[in-house]
Amino acid sequence: MSAQKLFTLEDLNFGGTNFHNLRPKNLFLTWWGDQLVRTDVEECKLIDSKTGKETLLFTLDDVNKWAGNDDNHYVRHLMNATFPYPNETLVLLGFKKSMILLDFEKKQIVWQDSISQQTCNEWNSASKATVYKEDNQLFVVDAQGNKQQLTTDGSREIVYGEAVHRNEFGIEKGTFWSPDGQRLAFYRMDQSMVTDYPQVNIFPRTAAYEPDKYPMAGMTSHEVTVGVYDIITHKTIYLKTKDVPSGAAWEACYFTNIAWSPDAKTIYMFELNRDQNDCRLVSYDAETGERLQELYRETNDKYVEPEHPILFLPWDSNLFVMQSQKDGYNHLYLYNIKGEQVAQLTKGPWVVLDVLGFNKKDKSIIIASNEKHPLQRNLYAVNLKTLKRTPLDNGEGVHRGTLSASGTQLYDKYSTPTTPNTIDAISIHNSQFTIHNLLTAPDPWNDYIVPQFESGCIKAADGVTDLYWRMVKPADFDPAKKYPTVVYVYGGPHAHNVEASWHWYSRSWETYMAQKGYIVFILDNRGSENRGREFEQATFRQLGQIEMLDQMKGVEYLKSLPYIDINRLGVHGWSYGGYMTISLMTNYPDVFKVGVAGGPVIDWQWYEVMYGERYMDTPQQNPEGYAKTSLIAKAGNLKGKLQIITGYNDKTVVPQHCLSFLDACIKAGTQPDFFAYPGEEHNMRGHASVHLHERITQYFEDYLK
């Protein structure tokens, strides 16, 4: 029987009530040394990676029985269970009160932390110490349960132990344990000098003022220092980041990618000037905070963007691997602790996308790259002596692997444009590998009427560069008909919209629109990620301009297709895509009939320091660029129907953007529509997302169809 069901947004949207039932089947896996464990809600099972046979380790009922079955130790599920010690029968479990380390062979708790309350915490397996936040202060609980207070002046303005620099430069957290767990490096961010943005909470009877620290481009930014706490001496020192060599006309502003030496005596950190065009790798004495050595320096006439900490070789503590785009593409370099380059480990017109870790037996590094095709992500072992790269997967699609403790095993979750989810166990040895399939997920959309997904390539506006696109067509597509078409766009840095994963990486909303009779077209323009430095930096100091030229090459391609109704062309995007949507609507007002712009940047002078200044410099340095890219002066160009949507409490693209554009439209006499989500930030959360996408859809239904 042929598929008959139609999709709803409750099926397709991540906030929908049926969304999880329509996702491809998955397995939750983790490594116990080199043994693979499936962690589920109710049980943990050992998997034989060669045969796929499963052996029960313990159940949720077992765990709660052994833990005491009381409220202080109650575990709700086992999906986040981890096995931190390869040769010991110990499992780490988090629950609402604390964490426990449970011996599932002896059936008893061997360690517990009942103090840290799981708030911003990080546990170290070597010392069993936990760092956490409480009332803005930083604390450590040691293995014996002793509570140590590290700070006393923490506040909204003095922030400890959290991500800094607004999560730019690869920063995701603010605490960093040494390998032996005896010392803790942590960020201290003083943002007392940063301007408050006046966010308002409308839900109390009298709306409450809840300001957000928001440093805008060209304005005063926060100041960051790095502390190091010793859990034995209970002393804290700070890295002497101001101690640059005498006569050096250089001052670091951003500190990122903190790494420890294997012996826990030295801290390594990338330091970047505010212009973000001069980057240094610097080492510090972890006991005294003294600046030891500048090991590496990279400059660029546009910007340098350190995103990854160095990685020491497990078998040689004098050598480390560093990632850099210095030859035009992100590649791996081997350095010694004197700062001398030993070898370039990878090279070519492709990008190293990730480092999974090391295979200690083969002395190789396991990576993911798009060497095979710009839209793919494949896994390779790189031998550090011969530099030979050995493929570790089937050569198709998009692969995400996780290495075992020794690096001789990995599990690989991947999809292709036509396969939803496949999981393989892979054994690696001497440039040879064997694959055993653990899961080939059935198509969860099998009972539904599914649209047609296609992908292809056109040339950019420079006539040379390849750009990749995706197109989603109605299931009953008829080339003899003409279809209203929506261009979905993001277009900004650190993102891509097209890849060789399931349905060419299509967003579920595109399926909903195709079901309603639209064609949706998506193009990754220059400025987006994973195509090399020149591709990414083409937009420098003129955000939106090169991107629009490339998107219009996409429109030119659409015009060449007989089934595209070019008189019914719409555009939609969120965040940077919202900026692109209004840019296209106002720079090409006769091309796009309808647009929906979500959380749009309007003028880069109102965006934050780190991101804004990297791509645009400051308004003082680049007044022409800021004027050219601002949409305020374009408000009078608006002809088509435009709906602007924002989270009322957006802390990323603050409401000043869209409100200022509305003001400009009022003065210019143009008529956009506007909708706000009270209490929501940059992206709508939970079921509000279903409401949002129905609203977006309805706007095109009302004015484009």
Order of alpha helices (4+ residues) and beta strands (2+ residues): alpha-beta-beta-beta-beta-alpha-beta-beta-beta-beta-beta-beta-beta-beta-beta-beta-beta-beta-beta-beta-beta-beta-beta-beta-beta-beta-beta-beta-beta-beta-beta-beta-beta-beta-beta-beta-beta-beta-beta-beta-beta-alpha-beta-alpha-alpha-beta-alpha-beta-alpha-alpha-beta-alpha-beta-alpha
